[in-house]
Amino acid sequence: MTVIHKIKELREFLNLYIRDDKSIGFVPTMGALHSGHCDLIKRSSAENDITVVSIFVNPIQFGKNEDFDTYPRTLAEDCKIAAKSGANIVFAPAENDMFKGGIVSYVDVENLQSNLCGLKRPGHFRGVCTIVAKFFNIVKPNKAYFGKKDIQQLTIIQKMTDDLNFDVQIIPCDIVREQDGLAMSSRNRYLSDSERAHSLVLSTMLKRAVEQIDGGQISSQKVINMIKDGFNAIESLKIDYVSIVNKQMEDVDTISNGDIIALAVFIGKTRLIDNHIIGEPVCF
């Protein structure tokens, strides 16, 4: 596996594959790799001739008082994990190469970001879309792999790709969970032992919500209230949002297949998200 830090060097390297009509898979990450990332890399490796994994803690997707400065940066370990998972290239650019002279041009997808994380983290998805668009232009992948845990991000990236005519196929990948049900996240390492135990309430309440819906409950508010009651029983937990939305990220009153139960909470100082798409197999 090759580690590349410069945009110019990466383009020169990949042009050899593009010239030979080789397929390029792309997995964008902010590092601190875990088994969820590994699944994305392994799938890309199986479906493409070459897989590029980016590792870049993107400053423009963090808001004021968020964890940009403390976000885990573990490049050496990440490179080992990426190599074992089948990556051919790790692209780890410096901030001054990605944003030479600062940045004044942004990509902003309207409407889809007016709810959930977009509402709670203003400017977050503008930062995400801008950096992903830059990576698409640099890497020129045939396929790009995104996890469903960040379901709003996935939806927004799909819309951006369609609207801006990027010649890349977006591949959604299922949520990867710990054996006890917690959705894998780089931020899980922030949790203390007691907070880690309390974090299981997310998957527990998702499971109860699915059971209610499978039993015939179609009222979003009743399901939301049940989830909030479960969350409120955990002293260390603060609710950010509990919502049921359609594919356009709009709140719904009546639940249908394809709607999404979306959760965001703080456990201690750590913000965790999770979701379930109604009608899809339960994975917790």
Backbone as CSV, one residue per row, in Angstrom:
resi,resn,N_x,N_y,N_z,CA_x,CA_y,CA_z,C_x,C_y,C_z
1,MET,0.841,-1.199,0.000,0.000,0.000,0.000,0.875,1.246,0.000
2,THR,0.426,2.284,-0.694,1.160,3.533,-0.822,0.454,4.636,-0.050
3,VAL,1.219,5.418,0.699,0.681,6.585,1.394,1.111,7.834,0.632
4,ILE,0.144,8.663,0.258,0.407,9.871,-0.533,-0.148,11.070,0.221
5,HIS,0.616,12.151,0.231,0.214,13.351,0.967,-0.110,14.533,0.055
6,LYS,0.362,14.512,-1.180,0.204,15.657,-2.075,-0.834,15.380,-3.158
7,ILE,-1.676,16.373,-3.443,-2.707,16.233,-4.484,-2.058,15.925,-5.827
8,LYS,-1.025,16.660,-6.174,-0.358,16.482,-7.470,0.182,15.067,-7.616
9,GLU,0.786,14.557,-6.557,1.338,13.203,-6.602,0.238,12.160,-6.755
10,LEU,-0.879,12.352,-6.041,-1.989,11.399,-6.150,-2.545,11.389,-7.567
11,ARG,-2.743,12.558,-8.144,-3.285,12.628,-9.502,-2.366,11.928,-10.495
12,GLU,-1.068,12.137,-10.360,-0.127,11.490,-11.270,-0.174,9.980,-11.106
13,PHE,-0.290,9.517,-9.876,-0.363,8.083,-9.595,-1.629,7.483,-10.198
14,LEU,-2.770,8.146,-9.967,-4.048,7.594,-10.426,-4.212,7.701,-11.933
15,ASN,-3.577,8.668,-12.544,-3.694,8.797,-14.005,-3.217,7.546,-14.727
16,LEU,-2.278,6.823,-14.141,-1.805,5.575,-14.748,-2.934,4.549,-14.789
17,TYR,-3.761,4.516,-13.747,-4.886,3.584,-13.699,-6.024,4.050,-14.602
18,ILE,-6.270,5.359,-14.598,-7.326,5.903,-15.457,-6.994,5.661,-16.922
19,ARG,-5.718,5.841,-17.280,-5.275,5.608,-18.663,-5.533,4.178,-19.103
20,ASP,-5.373,3.234,-18.166,-5.575,1.816,-18.480,-7.006,1.365,-18.226
21,ASP,-7.903,2.343,-17.997,-9.323,2.063,-17.795,-9.568,1.149,-16.591
22,LYS,-8.772,1.344,-15.520,-8.967,0.602,-14.283,-9.991,1.328,-13.410
23,SER,-10.803,0.568,-12.696,-11.829,1.174,-11.848,-11.227,1.588,-10.506
24,ILE,-11.684,2.756,-10.028,-11.185,3.320,-8.776,-12.330,3.383,-7.769
25,GLY,-12.133,2.757,-6.622,-13.070,2.876,-5.512,-12.527,3.861,-4.502
26,PHE,-13.421,4.582,-3.845,-12.999,5.643,-2.926,-13.773,5.549,-1.620
27,VAL,-13.038,5.590,-0.509,-13.637,5.588,0.833,-13.129,6.831,1.560
28,PRO,-13.959,7.878,1.680,-13.527,9.075,2.411,-13.709,8.892,3.914
29,THR,-12.674,9.224,4.691,-12.763,9.097,6.142,-12.053,10.287,6.792
30,MET,-12.282,10.429,8.101,-11.506,11.376,8.893,-10.525,10.624,9.797
31,GLY,-10.245,9.369,9.444,-9.311,8.588,10.236,-9.956,7.988,11.466
32,ALA,-9.115,7.619,12.451,-9.591,6.886,13.631,-10.415,5.684,13.166
33,LEU,-9.831,4.900,12.262,-10.572,3.844,11.576,-11.016,2.746,12.536
34,HIS,-12.216,2.211,12.260,-12.777,1.106,13.031,-13.360,0.091,12.061
35,SER,-14.020,-0.929,12.590,-14.505,-2.025,11.741,-15.531,-1.564,10.714
36,GLY,-16.267,-0.492,11.024,-17.201,0.042,10.032,-16.473,0.543,8.808
37,HIS,-15.376,1.276,9.023,-14.556,1.717,7.894,-13.981,0.512,7.142
38,CYS,-13.549,-0.488,7.900,-12.958,-1.669,7.273,-13.927,-2.332,6.312
39,ASP,-15.204,-2.400,6.674,-16.207,-2.988,5.790,-16.317,-2.204,4.488
40,LEU,-16.279,-0.868,4.576,-16.330,-0.045,3.375,-15.115,-0.316,2.491
41,ILE,-13.939,-0.371,3.107,-12.704,-0.599,2.337,-12.717,-1.975,1.692
42,LYS,-13.135,-2.978,2.448,-13.178,-4.343,1.904,-14.149,-4.438,0.733
43,ARG,-15.298,-3.783,0.847,-16.264,-3.836,-0.256,-15.699,-3.130,-1.480
44,SER,-15.077,-1.968,-1.274,-14.467,-1.268,-2.402,-13.388,-2.114,-3.056
45,SER,-12.568,-2.755,-2.237,-11.490,-3.589,-2.768,-12.030,-4.743,-3.602
46,ALA,-13.172,-5.290,-3.173,-13.767,-6.414,-3.907,-14.401,-5.973,-5.219
47,GLU,-14.799,-4.700,-5.311,-15.575,-4.235,-6.463,-14.780,-3.362,-7.434
48,ASN,-13.514,-3.060,-7.108,-12.740,-2.151,-7.950,-11.312,-2.651,-8.122
49,ASP,-10.632,-2.124,-9.141,-9.243,-2.494,-9.372,-8.305,-1.860,-8.354
50,ILE,-8.642,-0.682,-7.878,-7.809,0.027,-6.907,-8.717,0.775,-5.945
51,THR,-8.320,0.810,-4.681,-9.104,1.506,-3.662,-8.263,2.589,-3.008
52,VAL,-8.832,3.796,-2.978,-8.208,4.943,-2.326,-8.990,5.259,-1.058
53,VAL,-8.290,5.371,0.055,-8.889,5.781,1.318,-8.311,7.140,1.688
54,SER,-9.174,8.140,1.834,-8.684,9.440,2.283,-8.781,9.520,3.804
55,ILE,-7.783,10.145,4.398,-7.779,10.407,5.834,-7.502,11.893,6.001
56,PHE,-8.550,12.620,6.383,-8.436,14.076,6.485,-9.483,14.572,7.461
57,VAL,-9.024,15.169,8.566,-9.945,15.767,9.532,-10.309,17.148,8.983
58,ASN,-11.518,17.237,8.474,-11.948,18.384,7.674,-12.396,19.544,8.561
59,PRO,-11.636,20.622,8.616,-11.978,21.701,9.549,-13.278,22.413,9.226
60,ILE,-13.694,22.414,7.968,-14.861,23.220,7.594,-16.186,22.513,7.865
61,GLN,-16.146,21.282,8.396,-17.403,20.641,8.774,-17.619,20.643,10.286
62,PHE,-16.686,21.235,11.019,-16.824,21.351,12.466,-17.337,22.740,12.818
63,GLY,-18.283,22.788,13.736,-18.805,24.056,14.209,-18.019,24.577,15.399
64,LYS,-18.382,25.773,15.804,-17.765,26.371,16.992,-18.045,25.495,18.207
65,ASN,-17.020,25.291,19.020,-17.110,24.495,20.249,-17.301,23.000,19.985
66,GLU,-17.112,22.552,18.742,-17.113,21.114,18.470,-15.690,20.576,18.648
67,ASP,-15.494,19.301,18.326,-14.284,18.603,18.754,-13.193,18.523,17.693
68,PHE,-13.051,19.562,16.859,-12.015,19.526,15.822,-10.624,19.348,16.434
69,ASP,-10.301,20.117,17.452,-8.958,20.074,18.027,-8.653,18.750,18.714
70,THR,-9.674,18.119,19.266,-9.461,16.877,20.019,-9.825,15.623,19.221
71,TYR,-10.304,15.785,17.983,-10.692,14.617,17.181,-9.465,13.715,17.023
72,PRO,-9.626,12.410,17.237,-8.459,11.512,17.225,-7.746,11.498,15.873
73,ARG,-6.433,11.655,15.933,-5.585,11.622,14.741,-4.565,10.504,14.929
74,THR,-4.784,9.402,14.235,-4.010,8.179,14.447,-3.544,7.625,13.100
75,LEU,-2.826,8.443,12.342,-2.514,8.108,10.948,-1.730,6.806,10.821
76,ALA,-0.706,6.617,11.637,0.119,5.412,11.507,-0.718,4.148,11.690
77,GLU,-1.556,4.137,12.729,-2.415,2.978,12.961,-3.471,2.845,11.868
78,ASP,-4.002,3.971,11.418,-5.007,3.949,10.355,-4.444,3.331,9.077
79,CYS,-3.206,3.648,8.754,-2.591,3.102,7.541,-2.469,1.584,7.627
80,LYS,-2.120,1.073,8.802,-2.035,-0.375,8.989,-3.406,-1.023,8.796
81,ILE,-4.444,-0.407,9.379,-5.800,-0.949,9.269,-6.278,-0.907,7.822
82,ALA,-6.035,0.211,7.144,-6.460,0.346,5.748,-5.775,-0.695,4.872
83,ALA,-4.467,-0.912,5.086,-3.724,-1.897,4.289,-4.282,-3.300,4.495
84,LYS,-4.553,-3.662,5.754,-5.093,-4.992,6.048,-6.478,-5.190,5.445
85,SER,-7.209,-4.081,5.266,-8.575,-4.166,4.731,-8.612,-4.152,3.208
86,GLY,-7.463,-3.923,2.570,-7.407,-4.004,1.114,-7.191,-2.699,0.390
87,ALA,-6.913,-1.622,1.109,-6.661,-0.342,0.441,-5.344,-0.393,-0.329
88,ASN,-5.326,0.260,-1.471,-4.099,0.389,-2.258,-3.376,1.696,-1.996
89,ILE,-4.166,2.744,-1.700,-3.602,4.062,-1.444,-4.304,4.667,-0.244
90,VAL,-3.538,5.236,0.677,-4.076,6.147,1.679,-3.656,7.552,1.263
91,PHE,-4.643,8.411,1.087,-4.391,9.803,0.737,-4.619,10.639,1.987
92,ALA,-3.543,11.189,2.528,-3.605,11.955,3.773,-3.031,13.344,3.525
93,PRO,-3.821,14.223,2.923,-3.299,15.540,2.558,-3.189,16.470,3.754
94,ALA,-2.306,17.453,3.625,-2.213,18.509,4.622,-3.300,19.540,4.363
95,GLU,-3.714,20.228,5.426,-4.774,21.232,5.285,-4.378,22.330,4.307
96,ASN,-3.094,22.736,4.301,-2.682,23.823,3.417,-2.601,23.395,1.964
97,ASP,-2.637,22.084,1.690,-2.719,21.614,0.305,-4.172,21.554,-0.155
98,MET,-5.059,21.166,0.747,-6.479,21.097,0.393,-7.110,22.479,0.294
99,PHE,-6.606,23.424,1.095,-7.214,24.762,1.142,-6.150,25.841,0.939
100,LYS,-5.489,25.795,-0.184,-4.436,26.771,-0.460,-5.010,28.185,-0.456
101,GLY,-4.437,29.043,0.386,-4.898,30.424,0.433,-6.267,30.600,1.046
102,GLY,-6.738,29.575,1.777,-8.088,29.651,2.332,-9.106,29.157,1.328
103,ILE,-10.362,29.150,1.723,-11.420,28.676,0.822,-12.595,29.640,0.869
104,VAL,-13.084,30.032,-0.301,-14.237,30.930,-0.398,-15.342,30.333,-1.263
105,SER,-15.098,29.146,-1.818,-16.087,28.465,-2.652,-16.601,27.232,-1.921
106,TYR,-17.917,27.151,-1.778,-18.519,26.057,-1.025,-19.632,25.394,-1.841
107,VAL,-19.917,24.143,-1.496,-21.041,23.413,-2.083,-22.115,23.293,-1.011
108,ASP,-23.311,23.745,-1.320,-24.395,23.779,-0.339,-25.631,23.124,-0.945
109,VAL,-26.103,22.016,-0.355,-27.308,21.327,-0.817,-28.471,21.795,0.047
110,GLU,-29.425,22.477,-0.560,-30.527,23.057,0.209,-31.581,22.005,0.555
111,ASN,-32.459,22.369,1.469,-33.633,21.582,1.867,-33.284,20.327,2.664
112,LEU,-32.468,19.448,2.114,-32.174,18.191,2.794,-31.428,18.399,4.112
113,GLN,-30.825,19.572,4.306,-30.065,19.805,5.523,-30.793,20.703,6.523
114,SER,-32.085,20.918,6.300,-32.830,21.833,7.178,-33.413,21.145,8.409
115,ASN,-33.109,19.860,8.598,-33.640,19.091,9.720,-32.505,18.260,10.316
116,LEU,-32.759,17.580,11.410,-31.829,16.641,12.024,-30.460,17.276,12.275
117,CYS,-29.374,16.621,11.835,-28.030,17.150,12.091,-27.796,18.482,11.391
118,GLY,-28.424,18.676,10.248,-28.274,19.947,9.553,-28.832,21.109,10.347
119,LEU,-29.928,20.869,11.044,-30.542,21.897,11.892,-29.711,22.124,13.150
120,LYS,-29.192,21.048,13.714,-28.462,21.134,14.980,-27.017,21.583,14.796
121,ARG,-26.468,21.379,13.606,-25.063,21.711,13.351,-24.974,22.597,12.103
122,PRO,-25.351,23.858,12.216,-25.375,24.744,11.044,-24.005,24.792,10.344
123,GLY,-24.031,24.654,9.034,-22.805,24.701,8.250,-22.088,23.373,8.114
124,HIS,-22.524,22.380,8.898,-21.831,21.087,8.880,-21.859,20.457,7.490
125,PHE,-23.034,20.362,6.897,-23.131,19.664,5.618,-22.551,20.483,4.459
126,ARG,-22.515,21.798,4.597,-21.806,22.601,3.611,-20.325,22.206,3.608
127,GLY,-19.779,22.020,4.801,-18.387,21.586,4.896,-18.167,20.186,4.362
128,VAL,-19.097,19.283,4.663,-18.997,17.914,4.175,-19.070,17.885,2.652
129,CYS,-20.076,18.540,2.087,-20.247,18.512,0.628,-19.065,19.146,-0.090
130,THR,-18.541,20.222,0.463,-17.411,20.895,-0.174,-16.188,19.987,-0.214
131,ILE,-15.874,19.327,0.896,-14.690,18.475,0.913,-14.896,17.228,0.068
132,VAL,-16.103,16.660,0.072,-16.355,15.475,-0.747,-16.285,15.837,-2.236
133,ALA,-16.818,16.991,-2.612,-16.720,17.437,-4.004,-15.263,17.605,-4.410
134,LYS,-14.450,18.175,-3.519,-13.027,18.323,-3.808,-12.370,16.958,-3.991
135,PHE,-12.684,16.019,-3.112,-12.102,14.686,-3.238,-12.554,14.007,-4.537
136,PHE,-13.820,14.160,-4.900,-14.284,13.572,-6.157,-13.498,14.134,-7.344
137,ASN,-13.223,15.426,-7.325,-12.454,16.033,-8.414,-10.995,15.588,-8.417
138,ILE,-10.450,15.310,-7.237,-9.053,14.897,-7.136,-8.876,13.416,-7.480
139,VAL,-9.719,12.570,-6.894,-9.565,11.119,-7.027,-10.186,10.595,-8.320
140,LYS,-11.292,11.210,-8.745,-12.053,10.764,-9.923,-12.459,9.281,-9.794
141,PRO,-13.119,8.937,-8.690,-13.482,7.529,-8.486,-14.653,7.113,-9.366
142,ASN,-14.723,5.813,-9.617,-15.900,5.244,-10.277,-17.009,4.976,-9.265
143,LYS,-16.604,4.570,-8.051,-17.555,4.297,-6.981,-17.021,4.897,-5.685
144,ALA,-17.937,5.442,-4.865,-17.571,5.972,-3.560,-18.494,5.358,-2.516
145,TYR,-17.941,4.997,-1.371,-18.623,4.182,-0.372,-18.896,4.996,0.894
146,PHE,-20.175,5.010,1.308,-20.602,5.772,2.478,-21.490,4.895,3.356
147,GLY,-21.327,5.000,4.666,-22.134,4.207,5.590,-23.495,4.822,5.850
148,LYS,-24.464,3.970,6.114,-25.831,4.428,6.386,-25.992,4.999,7.791
149,LYS,-24.994,4.832,8.651,-25.123,5.424,9.996,-25.311,6.940,9.883
150,ASP,-24.574,7.557,8.981,-24.747,8.983,8.700,-25.752,9.123,7.558
151,ILE,-27.015,8.777,7.844,-28.009,8.644,6.783,-28.319,9.982,6.116
152,GLN,-28.326,11.064,6.884,-28.581,12.370,6.274,-27.410,12.767,5.377
153,GLN,-26.202,12.524,5.842,-25.027,12.793,5.014,-25.089,12.004,3.713
154,LEU,-25.399,10.713,3.800,-25.496,9.868,2.612,-26.515,10.423,1.635
155,THR,-27.686,10.814,2.139,-28.745,11.347,1.283,-28.297,12.634,0.606
156,ILE,-27.640,13.503,1.351,-27.174,14.778,0.803,-26.080,14.560,-0.239
157,ILE,-25.158,13.645,0.031,-24.087,13.357,-0.931,-24.672,12.779,-2.219
158,GLN,-25.662,11.907,-2.089,-26.314,11.363,-3.287,-26.944,12.479,-4.121
159,LYS,-27.625,13.413,-3.460,-28.266,14.525,-4.165,-27.232,15.436,-4.807
160,MET,-26.168,15.758,-4.083,-25.102,16.589,-4.646,-24.494,15.934,-5.885
161,THR,-24.251,14.639,-5.798,-23.650,13.908,-6.914,-24.537,13.970,-8.149
162,ASP,-25.843,13.796,-7.954,-26.785,13.874,-9.075,-26.869,15.292,-9.633
163,ASP,-27.010,16.275,-8.749,-27.217,17.653,-9.200,-26.000,18.213,-9.935
164,LEU,-24.804,17.837,-9.491,-23.580,18.392,-10.078,-22.961,17.463,-11.118
165,ASN,-23.683,16.373,-11.445,-23.266,15.467,-12.518,-21.874,14.881,-12.318
166,PHE,-21.544,14.566,-11.060,-20.304,13.839,-10.820,-20.436,12.442,-11.413
167,ASP,-19.405,12.005,-12.109,-19.427,10.694,-12.750,-18.933,9.633,-11.769
168,VAL,-19.694,9.459,-10.696,-19.334,8.501,-9.653,-20.615,7.879,-9.106
169,GLN,-20.559,6.595,-8.837,-21.699,5.886,-8.257,-21.538,5.861,-6.739
170,ILE,-22.562,6.331,-6.034,-22.539,6.324,-4.577,-23.066,4.978,-4.085
171,ILE,-22.265,4.302,-3.272,-22.623,2.974,-2.770,-22.954,3.070,-1.282
172,PRO,-24.245,2.940,-0.912,-24.609,2.947,0.517,-24.254,1.610,1.160
173,CYS,-23.706,1.648,2.360,-23.301,0.427,3.069,-23.956,0.381,4.438
174,ASP,-24.360,-0.811,4.844,-25.114,-0.993,6.084,-24.309,-0.552,7.312
175,ILE,-25.050,-0.178,8.348,-24.439,0.175,9.628,-23.713,-1.046,10.196
176,VAL,-22.511,-0.831,10.690,-21.756,-1.887,11.366,-21.815,-1.614,12.862
177,ARG,-22.148,-2.643,13.630,-22.360,-2.478,15.065,-21.419,-3.366,15.869
178,GLU,-21.159,-2.931,17.100,-20.487,-3.800,18.054,-21.419,-4.972,18.377
179,GLN,-20.874,-6.001,18.984,-21.695,-7.176,19.300,-22.861,-6.824,20.201
180,ASP,-22.719,-5.805,21.028,-23.805,-5.432,21.942,-24.792,-4.453,21.318
181,GLY,-24.587,-4.069,20.054,-25.558,-3.252,19.342,-25.157,-1.818,19.082
182,LEU,-24.143,-1.296,19.758,-23.739,0.097,19.556,-23.180,0.284,18.157
183,ALA,-23.702,1.276,17.434,-23.190,1.586,16.103,-21.745,2.050,16.207
184,MET,-20.885,1.519,15.362,-19.472,1.887,15.415,-19.274,3.329,14.990
185,SER,-18.421,4.024,15.730,-18.123,5.423,15.460,-16.742,5.735,16.020
186,SER,-16.025,6.613,15.344,-14.723,7.041,15.855,-14.864,7.736,17.195
187,ARG,-16.028,8.343,17.441,-16.231,9.062,18.695,-16.554,8.140,19.870
188,ASN,-16.796,6.856,19.611,-17.073,5.940,20.724,-15.906,5.880,21.697
189,ARG,-14.699,6.153,21.203,-13.521,6.069,22.075,-13.504,7.181,23.119
190,TYR,-14.353,8.197,22.951,-14.465,9.250,23.959,-15.186,8.777,25.216
191,LEU,-15.974,7.715,25.110,-16.874,7.311,26.186,-16.119,6.664,27.348
192,SER,-16.498,7.041,28.563,-16.000,6.333,29.744,-16.709,4.977,29.818
193,ASP,-16.273,4.123,30.739,-16.891,2.799,30.865,-18.382,2.915,31.170
194,SER,-18.760,3.796,32.072,-20.172,3.935,32.421,-20.956,4.543,31.264
195,GLU,-20.363,5.510,30.582,-21.034,6.114,29.427,-21.192,5.090,28.305
196,ARG,-20.176,4.248,28.134,-20.263,3.199,27.100,-21.437,2.272,27.389
197,ALA,-21.635,1.923,28.657,-22.773,1.075,29.032,-24.095,1.789,28.760
198,HIS,-24.151,3.086,29.080,-25.379,3.846,28.859,-25.673,4.031,27.366
199,SER,-24.638,4.008,26.527,-24.835,4.240,25.092,-25.679,3.159,24.424
200,LEU,-25.782,2.006,25.071,-26.566,0.911,24.490,-28.049,1.240,24.423
201,VAL,-28.474,2.297,25.111,-29.877,2.683,25.075,-30.303,3.087,23.665
202,LEU,-29.366,3.553,22.820,-29.745,3.942,21.453,-30.260,2.744,20.673
203,SER,-29.476,1.680,20.623,-29.924,0.510,19.867,-31.098,-0.179,20.550
204,THR,-31.128,-0.134,21.883,-32.264,-0.717,22.608,-33.568,-0.037,22.233
205,MET,-33.566,1.300,22.192,-34.792,2.029,21.874,-35.154,1.903,20.397
206,LEU,-34.167,1.808,19.535,-34.474,1.544,18.126,-35.175,0.189,17.980
207,LYS,-34.668,-0.810,18.699,-35.284,-2.138,18.636,-36.720,-2.101,19.142
208,ARG,-36.958,-1.384,20.244,-38.324,-1.285,20.769,-39.231,-0.536,19.794
209,ALA,-38.693,0.472,19.143,-39.486,1.218,18.164,-39.887,0.330,17.002
210,VAL,-38.951,-0.474,16.525,-39.260,-1.388,15.425,-40.315,-2.397,15.856
211,GLU,-40.218,-2.875,17.088,-41.219,-3.826,17.590,-42.601,-3.191,17.624
212,GLN,-42.667,-1.927,18.059,-43.958,-1.228,18.077,-44.519,-1.086,16.666
213,ILE,-43.675,-0.696,15.745,-44.123,-0.482,14.358,-44.537,-1.807,13.732
214,ASP,-43.749,-2.851,13.960,-44.121,-4.178,13.445,-45.441,-4.640,14.048
215,GLY,-45.741,-4.157,15.255,-47.002,-4.514,15.906,-48.181,-3.679,15.443
216,GLY,-47.938,-2.742,14.515,-49.036,-1.972,13.931,-49.061,-0.497,14.268
217,GLN,-48.147,-0.037,15.100,-48.126,1.381,15.461,-47.659,2.219,14.259
218,ILE,-48.447,3.207,13.863,-48.067,4.055,12.734,-47.984,5.531,13.130
219,SER,-48.214,5.827,14.391,-48.120,7.211,14.858,-46.670,7.553,15.190
220,SER,-46.102,8.481,14.448,-44.727,8.889,14.719,-44.579,9.426,16.133
221,GLN,-45.530,10.251,16.549,-45.395,10.891,17.854,-45.393,9.879,18.981
222,LYS,-46.211,8.835,18.883,-46.238,7.824,19.935,-44.921,7.061,20.010
223,VAL,-44.347,6.762,18.857,-43.055,6.067,18.845,-41.960,6.987,19.379
224,ILE,-41.986,8.242,18.956,-40.996,9.217,19.433,-41.091,9.380,20.948
225,ASN,-42.300,9.475,21.468,-42.478,9.630,22.914,-41.937,8.430,23.679
226,MET,-42.146,7.247,23.133,-41.637,6.041,23.775,-40.110,6.066,23.825
227,ILE,-39.487,6.461,22.732,-38.021,6.532,22.691,-37.517,7.577,23.678
228,LYS,-38.159,8.738,23.701,-37.725,9.799,24.618,-37.859,9.365,26.072
229,ASP,-38.922,8.620,26.397,-39.076,8.120,27.765,-37.895,7.230,28.148
230,GLY,-37.477,6.380,27.213,-36.325,5.520,27.473,-35.050,6.309,27.651
231,PHE,-34.871,7.335,26.837,-33.676,8.174,26.949,-33.662,8.965,28.253
232,ASN,-34.815,9.473,28.635,-34.896,10.313,29.842,-34.599,9.540,31.121
233,ALA,-34.629,8.222,31.016,-34.301,7.401,32.183,-32.797,7.318,32.434
234,ILE,-31.995,7.787,31.476,-30.537,7.752,31.601,-30.055,9.140,32.015
235,GLU,-29.532,9.254,33.228,-29.180,10.566,33.776,-28.087,11.266,32.973
236,SER,-27.147,10.487,32.426,-26.013,11.089,31.715,-26.348,11.465,30.273
237,LEU,-27.581,11.178,29.846,-27.955,11.362,28.449,-28.766,12.641,28.258
238,LYS,-28.412,13.391,27.232,-29.173,14.575,26.836,-29.628,14.381,25.388
239,ILE,-30.929,14.523,25.148,-31.470,14.327,23.801,-31.121,15.526,22.921
240,ASP,-30.578,15.245,21.756,-30.373,16.274,20.740,-31.589,16.287,19.819
241,TYR,-31.924,15.127,19.260,-33.194,15.000,18.543,-33.626,13.543,18.486
242,VAL,-34.925,13.339,18.428,-35.544,12.051,18.113,-36.597,12.355,17.070
243,SER,-36.420,11.813,15.873,-37.318,12.165,14.763,-37.622,10.933,13.927
244,ILE,-38.744,11.005,13.234,-39.051,10.030,12.185,-39.298,10.831,10.920
245,VAL,-38.477,10.555,9.903,-38.480,11.376,8.687,-38.616,10.491,7.456
246,ASN,-39.008,11.136,6.358,-39.041,10.418,5.086,-37.684,10.559,4.383
247,LYS,-37.610,10.113,3.143,-36.331,10.127,2.422,-35.873,11.538,2.084
248,GLN,-36.776,12.496,2.176,-36.422,13.904,1.954,-36.025,14.583,3.267
249,MET,-35.868,13.789,4.312,-35.473,14.273,5.638,-36.534,15.182,6.253
250,GLU,-37.796,14.974,5.885,-38.914,15.738,6.425,-39.634,14.911,7.484
251,ASP,-40.029,15.563,8.587,-40.779,14.873,9.626,-42.091,14.332,9.067
252,VAL,-42.474,13.149,9.524,-43.740,12.542,9.094,-44.611,12.291,10.308
253,ASP,-45.909,12.384,10.112,-46.861,12.087,11.186,-47.228,10.611,11.218
254,THR,-47.331,10.015,10.025,-47.736,8.625,9.894,-46.593,7.824,9.285
255,ILE,-46.251,6.717,9.897,-45.058,5.943,9.532,-45.353,5.023,8.357
256,SER,-44.411,4.999,7.401,-44.491,4.105,6.247,-43.137,3.437,6.036
257,ASN,-43.125,2.342,5.289,-41.863,1.709,4.920,-40.980,2.713,4.197
258,GLY,-39.700,2.676,4.512,-38.754,3.611,3.919,-38.504,4.844,4.759
259,ASP,-39.406,5.122,5.712,-39.155,6.228,6.637,-38.009,5.848,7.572
260,ILE,-37.440,6.855,8.228,-36.219,6.660,9.007,-36.435,7.120,10.444
261,ILE,-36.137,6.251,11.400,-36.071,6.662,12.800,-34.655,7.189,13.018
262,ALA,-34.536,8.468,13.334,-33.222,9.106,13.444,-33.018,9.633,14.855
263,LEU,-31.871,9.309,15.440,-31.575,9.667,16.822,-30.245,10.391,16.922
264,ALA,-30.181,11.386,17.794,-28.906,12.004,18.165,-28.985,12.380,19.638
265,VAL,-27.972,11.969,20.387,-27.951,12.261,21.816,-26.534,12.623,22.237
266,PHE,-26.436,13.282,23.359,-25.159,13.458,24.032,-25.136,12.524,25.231
267,ILE,-24.091,11.723,25.330,-23.849,10.942,26.534,-22.568,11.501,27.143
268,GLY,-22.725,12.183,28.265,-21.627,13.008,28.741,-21.400,14.119,27.726
269,LYS,-20.182,14.243,27.256,-19.863,15.256,26.253,-19.822,14.704,24.832
270,THR,-20.113,13.410,24.689,-19.974,12.744,23.393,-21.306,12.687,22.656
271,ARG,-21.313,13.181,21.432,-22.520,13.155,20.615,-22.527,11.882,19.770
272,LEU,-23.598,11.110,19.896,-23.763,9.867,19.154,-25.015,9.935,18.298
273,ILE,-24.953,9.354,17.105,-26.127,9.272,16.245,-26.385,7.814,15.892
274,ASP,-27.632,7.533,15.532,-28.007,6.195,15.101,-29.308,6.322,14.327
275,ASN,-29.669,5.275,13.592,-30.926,5.323,12.840,-31.323,3.923,12.413
276,HIS,-32.555,3.823,11.972,-33.039,2.587,11.335,-34.007,2.973,10.233
277,ILE,-33.838,2.366,9.070,-34.746,2.569,7.939,-35.858,1.532,8.054
278,ILE,-37.072,2.009,8.219,-38.207,1.102,8.457,-38.452,0.225,7.228
279,GLY,-38.554,-1.073,7.474,-38.745,-2.032,6.400,-37.481,-2.775,6.031
280,GLU,-36.318,-2.231,6.443,-35.061,-2.935,6.186,-34.793,-3.917,7.317
281,PRO,-33.943,-4.936,7.069,-33.651,-5.917,8.120,-33.057,-5.237,9.357
282,VAL,-33.433,-5.733,10.529,-32.917,-5.213,11.790,-31.512,-5.769,12.006
283,CYS,-30.563,-4.892,12.356,-29.171,-5.333,12.511,-28.665,-5.109,13.928
284,PHE,-29.588,-4.978,14.906,-29.152,-4.755,16.278,-29.920,-5.674,17.216
